[in-house]
């Protein structure tokens, strides 16, 4: 019987999953979000009906096979929010995994089990997915490292499609070196060389002033010039709305027929979001695609091929486990204003632990141009053997509040 004090793992009967006994990840243990195929296991996608209907996977998703080939050891499949449509980490059917860094707070989702298994030392790294923030949010809430890579850079075969214009894989680790080592197995080489850092002021403006000041007290090392930038005139709310509409439209295209046919039961918040996706018109989606293209042009102009953006990962520490559904929805919509930057642009983002507030982790992120993934990991100091549980080399870690 697996030791699982944090309810991270799905209760599948263990099946041996073979990999190499040598390689760059030799002996490193990993878990896999239960919307990614692992040979010998069903793919439950966080819902009992999906689990019941799922076939047993005959092959591994490419991302899983890549780390197995590098010597990593599979430990099990982990929980996700229902069909991945939440940032909270709660699951109406299977319960809410316990956040090891703050047990009275939610773990974040939808890659909840992935983050919890890593933060709780039940796996060295975990493969999850990120459409609207499902790696970045739980990384911040659980006080660990996470990466959303450039959109489209890693094959998505064997992964449940959600909103393909935004779907990416991602992974978590407790330390910088492991995050980098997994990236070496999954990411193409790049030659990104940064020449400046821009602090995203309209993202920091969304935080309470005391928290913003605490995060901003992190100083930038002198080897790169630092300036600030406002991404969107009038604030990031318009980008978040663009993201919500196009994401919702694609979600219904992928899952609407199944929902109409089977009428599955969803938990609070998720049920309402799925119902809303059915109302999005083709015209609204077309308009959102045009706005997305404008965002991509704006981000390309700002980042060029040599710029790193510094931004908060989310607007604050994890909400309490007993928070009201309406309050969680307000926080979600606030968070999407920051999360939509990487989502709409398709640019890679690394989330890392920065400070604590009220005893809870709060993360920062760095974001670079498309295709800068490994270079961005290098900038973060992740290639340094001693870069464990520390903020990137680009920053001097803020004093804990």
Secondary structure per residue as TSV (DSSP state, phi and psi in degrees):
chain	resnum	aa	ss	phi	psi
A	1	X	-	360.0	128.5
A	2	X	-	-70.1	139.1
A	3	X	-	-78.1	114.8
A	4	X	-	-139.6	71.1
A	5	X	T	-70.3	-11.6
A	6	X	T	-109.5	7.6
A	7	X	-	54.7	45.5
A	8	X	-	-85.0	-34.4
A	9	X	B	-95.9	145.3
A	10	X	-	-74.0	145.4
A	11	X	-	-84.2	46.5
A	12	X	-	-74.9	148.4
A	13	X	-	-64.9	126.8
A	14	X	-	-59.4	136.6
A	15	X	-	-125.9	133.1
A	16	X	-	-62.3	133.5
A	17	X	-	-123.0	112.3
A	18	X	-	-84.6	144.2
A	19	X	-	-146.6	-179.4
A	20	X	-	-69.7	153.9
A	21	X	S	-97.8	6.8
A	22	X	S	-144.8	165.4
A	23	X	S	136.5	179.4
A	24	X	T	-63.5	-25.5
A	25	X	T	-109.4	21.9
A	26	X	T	-52.5	123.9
A	27	X	T	82.5	-8.5
A	28	X	-	-74.6	130.2
A	29	X	E	-91.2	147.4
A	30	X	E	-145.6	150.7
A	31	X	E	-113.0	167.0
A	32	X	E	-136.2	130.0
A	33	X	E	-58.7	138.1
A	34	X	T	-81.7	43.5
A	35	X	T	-131.8	15.5
A	36	X	B	-118.7	133.7
A	37	X	-	-74.3	132.1
A	38	X	-	-128.3	128.5
A	39	X	T	-55.7	132.9
A	40	X	T	91.4	-5.1
A	41	X	S	-120.1	149.1
A	42	X	-	-72.1	170.8
A	43	X	-	-122.2	97.8
A	44	X	-	-83.3	-18.7
A	45	X	T	55.5	25.0
A	46	X	T	77.3	14.3
A	47	X	-	-139.1	133.3
A	48	X	H	-58.6	-35.9
A	49	X	H	-69.6	-40.5
A	50	X	H	-61.6	-41.6
A	51	X	H	-62.2	-43.4
A	52	X	H	-63.7	-37.7
A	53	X	H	-85.1	-14.1
A	54	X	-	-70.4	139.9
A	55	X	-	-80.5	156.8
A	56	X	-	-73.8	129.6
A	57	X	-	-64.6	131.4
A	58	X	S	-91.7	-12.6
A	59	X	S	-149.7	162.6
A	60	X	-	-85.0	146.7
A	61	X	-	-57.0	150.7
A	62	X	H	-55.7	-39.5
A	63	X	H	-64.1	-38.8
A	64	X	H	-67.4	-44.3
A	65	X	H	-62.6	-36.6
A	66	X	H	-62.6	-42.7
A	67	X	H	-77.7	-30.2
A	68	X	H	-63.4	-42.2
A	69	X	H	-63.3	-25.9
A	70	X	T	-88.4	6.3
A	71	X	T	98.5	2.1
A	72	X	-	-71.0	156.2
A	73	X	E	-115.7	120.8
A	74	X	E	-74.3	132.9
A	75	X	E	-112.6	-15.3
A	76	X	E	149.6	168.5
A	77	X	E	-94.8	144.2
A	78	X	E	-121.7	161.0
A	79	X	-	-65.5	151.2
A	80	X	-	-134.1	155.1
A	81	X	S	-61.1	161.1
A	82	X	G	-57.4	115.8
A	83	X	G	51.4	22.2
A	84	X	G	70.4	16.9
A	85	X	-	-98.9	57.5
A	86	X	-	-165.7	154.1
A	87	X	S	-107.9	8.4
A	88	X	S	-91.6	-35.6
A	89	X	-	93.5	1.0
A	90	X	-	-85.8	145.1
A	91	X	-	-133.9	119.9
A	92	X	T	-59.4	-28.2
A	93	X	T	-97.4	-34.0
A	94	X	T	-115.5	-2.3
A	95	X	-	90.5	175.6
A	96	X	-	-105.4	118.3
A	97	X	-	-55.3	150.1
A	98	X	-	-85.6	129.6
A	99	X	-	-74.7	110.5
A	100	X	T	-63.1	-26.3
A	101	X	T	-83.0	-21.6
A	102	X	-	-157.1	82.6
A	103	X	T	-60.0	-21.4
A	104	X	T	-90.8	6.0
A	105	X	B	-116.0	157.3
A	106	X	-	-69.1	155.0
A	107	X	-	-84.6	-15.8
A	108	X	-	87.5	154.0
A	109	X	S	-149.1	-175.8
A	110	X	S	-85.3	-7.7
A	111	X	S	-83.3	52.6
A	112	X	H	-65.3	-50.8
A	113	X	H	-63.1	-33.9
A	114	X	H	-61.3	-51.5
A	115	X	H	-63.9	-42.9
A	116	X	H	-66.9	-39.9
A	117	X	H	-64.2	-33.3
A	118	X	H	-78.1	-49.7
A	119	X	H	-61.3	-31.5
A	120	X	T	-88.9	9.2
A	121	X	T	61.7	32.4
A	122	X	S	-96.3	-10.9
A	123	X	-	-155.9	150.2
A	124	X	S	-77.1	-34.1
A	125	X	E	-150.2	166.9
A	126	X	E	-144.2	140.6
A	127	X	E	-95.5	122.2
A	128	X	E	-124.8	-159.0
A	129	X	E	-140.8	158.3
A	130	X	E	-142.5	112.4
A	131	X	S	-104.6	-52.9
A	132	X	S	-117.8	3.8
A	133	X	S	142.8	12.8
A	134	X	T	-72.8	-9.3
A	135	X	T	-101.8	-45.0
A	136	X	H	-65.5	-41.2
A	137	X	H	-65.1	-54.9
A	138	X	H	-65.4	-27.2
A	139	X	H	-61.0	-44.6
A	140	X	H	-67.0	-46.8
A	141	X	H	-62.8	-35.6
A	142	X	H	-97.8	0.2
A	143	X	T	71.0	38.5
A	144	X	-	-129.6	-177.6
A	145	X	E	-94.1	146.0
A	146	X	E	-153.1	152.4
A	147	X	E	-132.9	133.3
A	148	X	E	-104.3	110.9
A	149	X	-	-76.9	174.5
A	150	X	-	-52.8	134.0
A	151	X	T	-59.8	129.0
A	152	X	T	88.2	-2.7
A	153	X	S	-80.8	-23.0
A	154	X	S	-116.5	131.1
A	155	X	-	-56.8	142.7
A	156	X	-	-107.8	16.8
A	157	X	T	-63.6	142.6
A	158	X	T	76.6	14.0
A	159	X	B	-120.6	133.3
A	160	X	-	-57.0	121.7
A	161	X	-	-70.4	140.1
A	162	X	S	-123.7	-70.3
A	163	X	-	-136.0	89.7
A	164	X	T	-57.0	-26.4
A	165	X	T	-65.3	-15.8
A	166	X	T	-126.1	-15.2
A	167	X	-	-62.0	130.5
A	168	X	E	-139.7	158.6
A	169	X	E	-79.7	174.4
A	170	X	E	-170.9	170.4
A	171	X	E	-150.9	162.5
A	172	X	E	-122.0	152.9
A	173	X	E	-154.4	158.7
A	174	X	S	-80.3	-20.9
A	175	X	S	-134.9	160.6
A	176	X	H	-66.8	-39.3
A	177	X	H	-64.3	-40.2
A	178	X	H	-67.4	-41.0
A	179	X	H	-57.4	-42.2
A	180	X	H	-67.6	-41.1
A	181	X	H	-63.2	-41.1
A	182	X	H	-64.9	-40.0
A	183	X	H	-58.9	-36.5
A	184	X	H	-60.8	-29.9
A	185	X	H	-83.5	-24.5
A	186	X	H	-111.6	-21.4
A	187	X	S	-107.6	148.1
A	188	X	-	-73.0	157.0
A	189	X	-	-66.9	151.5
A	190	X	-	-146.3	171.1
A	191	X	-	-126.2	36.6
A	192	X	-	-66.3	127.1
A	193	X	-	-126.7	111.1
A	194	X	-	-77.6	148.3
A	195	X	-	-125.2	-8.7
A	196	X	E	-160.0	162.2
A	197	X	E	-121.8	133.9
A	198	X	E	-116.8	126.3
A	199	X	E	-85.3	124.1
A	200	X	E	-83.0	98.7
A	201	X	H	-68.5	-37.3
A	202	X	H	-72.0	-17.2
A	203	X	H	-78.2	-45.6
A	204	X	H	-65.2	-29.4
A	205	X	T	-64.7	-17.8
A	206	X	T	-80.0	-10.8
A	207	X	S	-91.2	153.2
A	208	X	-	-54.8	144.8
A	209	X	H	-58.4	-40.4
A	210	X	H	-64.4	-41.1
A	211	X	H	-68.5	-42.9
A	212	X	H	-58.2	-44.3
A	213	X	H	-64.2	-39.3
A	214	X	H	-63.9	-44.0
A	215	X	H	-68.0	-39.8
A	216	X	H	-72.3	-12.7
A	217	X	T	-71.0	-11.7
A	218	X	S	-64.1	128.1
A	219	X	E	-96.2	149.2
A	220	X	E	-91.8	133.9
A	221	X	-	-64.9	154.9
A	222	X	T	-77.5	-9.9
A	223	X	T	-76.9	-7.6
A	224	X	S	-128.4	136.8
A	225	X	E	-68.1	146.3
A	226	X	E	-123.2	135.3
A	227	X	E	-142.5	-175.1
A	228	X	E	-124.6	161.5
A	229	X	E	-150.0	143.8
A	230	X	-	-106.1	122.0
A	231	X	-	-75.8	-38.7
A	232	X	S	-132.1	126.1
A	233	X	T	-64.8	125.2
A	234	X	T	90.8	-2.0
A	235	X	-	105.1	170.8
A	236	X	T	-86.4	-0.7
A	237	X	H	-60.5	-37.5
A	238	X	H	-65.1	-38.5
A	239	X	H	-65.8	-40.5
A	240	X	H	-61.9	-40.6
A	241	X	H	-66.9	-40.2
A	242	X	H	-58.2	-46.4
A	243	X	H	-61.1	-48.4
A	244	X	H	-57.7	-44.8
A	245	X	H	-66.5	-49.2
A	246	X	H	-70.3	-39.2
A	247	X	H	-60.6	-49.2
A	248	X	H	-60.2	-41.2
A	249	X	H	-60.5	-46.6
A	250	X	H	-69.6	-33.9
A	251	X	H	-59.5	-45.8
A	252	X	H	-66.9	-35.9
A	253	X	H	-61.6	-34.8
A	254	X	H	-87.5	-29.8
A	255	X	H	-125.0	-6.1
A	256	X	H	-60.4	-43.9
A	257	X	H	-63.9	-41.5
A	258	X	H	-63.9	-41.3
A	259	X	H	-65.2	-44.2
A	260	X	H	-64.2	-37.7
A	261	X	H	-74.2	-40.2
A	262	X	H	-106.3	-14.4
A	263	X	-	48.4	54.6
A	264	X	-	-67.6	153.7
A	265	X	-	-87.7	126.2
A	266	X	-	-115.5	156.1
A	267	X	-	-75.3	171.0
A	268	X	T	-57.3	140.7
A	269	X	T	89.0	-52.0
A	270	X	H	-70.3	-42.5
A	271	X	H	-57.8	-44.3
A	272	X	H	-66.9	-37.2
A	273	X	H	-66.9	-43.0
A	274	X	H	-62.4	-40.7
A	275	X	H	-61.5	-38.7
A	276	X	H	-66.4	-37.6
A	277	X	H	-60.4	-28.9
A	278	X	T	-68.9	-15.2
A	279	X	T	-94.9	-5.0
A	280	X	-	-78.3	125.3
A	281	X	-	-83.3	161.5
A	282	X	H	-59.9	-38.2
A	283	X	H	-64.8	-41.6
A	284	X	H	-64.2	-39.3
A	285	X	H	-66.4	-40.6
A	286	X	H	-61.6	-43.3
A	287	X	H	-62.6	-40.0
A	288	X	H	-65.8	-36.2
A	289	X	H	-63.0	-39.8
A	290	X	H	-64.8	-41.9
A	291	X	H	-66.0	-36.0
A	292	X	H	-62.2	-42.7
A	293	X	H	-62.7	-37.8
A	294	X	H	-64.9	-40.6
A	295	X	H	-60.6	-43.9
A	296	X	H	-63.2	-39.0
A	297	X	H	-64.8	-42.5
A	298	X	H	-62.4	-45.1
A	299	X	H	-67.3	-37.4
A	300	X	H	-64.3	-39.4
A	301	X	H	-63.9	-40.6
A	302	X	H	-72.1	-46.7
A	303	X	H	-84.3	-29.0
A	304	X	T	51.7	-134.1
A	305	X	T	-120.9	17.5
A	306	X	T	-144.8	17.2
A	307	X	E	-120.0	138.4
A	308	X	E	-110.6	133.2
A	309	X	E	-99.1	140.2
A	310	X	E	-112.2	127.4
A	311	X	E	-151.7	157.1
A	312	X	E	-67.7	148.2
A	313	X	S	-73.6	-46.1
A	314	X	S	-141.2	170.8
A	315	X	S	-76.1	1.6
A	316	X	S	171.6	-173.7
A	317	X	S	-68.5	167.6
A	318	X	-	-59.2	136.3
A	319	X	-	-63.0	159.9
A	320	X	B	-67.6	151.9
A	321	X	T	-62.4	-28.1
A	322	X	T	-96.1	15.3
A	323	X	-	-63.2	147.8
A	324	X	-	-68.7	148.4
A	325	X	H	-56.8	-42.6
A	326	X	H	-63.2	-38.5
A	327	X	H	-67.6	-38.4
A	328	X	H	-64.2	-36.8
A	329	X	H	-67.4	-38.8
A	330	X	H	-62.4	-45.2
A	331	X	H	-64.1	-39.9
A	332	X	H	-58.7	-48.3
A	333	X	H	-64.8	-33.6
A	334	X	H	-66.6	-45.1
A	335	X	H	-63.1	-36.7
A	336	X	H	-60.9	-24.5
A	337	X	H	-64.0	-35.5
A	338	X	H	-83.0	-43.8
A	339	X	H	-65.4	-28.0
A	340	X	H	-68.7	-16.2
A	341	X	H	-61.3	-52.2
A	342	X	H	-70.6	-38.7
A	343	X	H	-60.6	-49.5
A	344	X	H	-71.6	-40.5
A	345	X	H	-75.4	-28.5
A	346	X	-	79.7	8.9
A	347	X	-	-82.0	150.7
A	348	X	-	-74.5	148.9
A	349	X	E	-140.6	133.7
A	350	X	E	-111.5	125.7
A	351	X	E	-103.6	139.4
A	352	X	E	-146.7	153.7
A	353	X	E	-69.4	137.4
A	354	X	E	-123.0	-58.4
A	355	X	E	-138.2	179.8
A	356	X	E	-123.1	144.8
A	357	X	E	-132.6	127.8
A	358	X	T	54.0	35.8
A	359	X	T	77.2	8.7
A	360	X	E	-116.0	143.4
A	361	X	E	-67.3	147.8
A	362	X	E	-136.1	130.1
A	363	X	E	-101.4	158.4
A	364	X	E	-113.0	167.4
A	365	X	E	-139.6	152.6
A	366	X	E	-119.2	146.1
A	367	X	E	-135.7	137.5
A	368	X	-	-130.1	176.4
A	369	X	-	-67.0	164.1
A	370	X	T	-54.9	135.1
A	371	X	T	83.7	5.5
A	372	X	-	-96.2	17.8
A	373	X	H	-54.9	-57.7
A	374	X	H	-67.3	-37.6
A	375	X	H	-62.2	-38.5
A	376	X	H	-65.5	-38.7
A	377	X	H	-63.9	-38.4
A	378	X	H	-64.7	-43.3
A	379	X	H	-58.3	-39.2
A	380	X	T	-69.1	-0.8
A	381	X	T	79.6	14.5
A	382	X	T	-73.2	-21.2
A	383	X	T	-78.1	-9.5
A	384	X	S	-75.0	128.8
A	385	X	T	-58.7	-27.5
A	386	X	T	-94.1	6.3
A	387	X	-	-83.0	71.0
A	388	X	-	-113.2	131.5
A	389	X	S	49.7	42.3
A	390	X	-	-136.2	155.0
A	391	X	-	-68.5	160.9
A	392	X	-	-58.8	156.9
A	393	X	T	-58.2	-27.9
A	394	X	T	-65.9	-16.0
A	395	X	E	-124.4	151.4
A	396	X	E	-97.3	122.7
A	397	X	-	-57.3	135.6
A	398	X	-	-67.2	147.7
A	399	X	-	-60.9	136.5
A	400	X	-	-70.9	134.6
A	401	X	-	-85.0	360.0
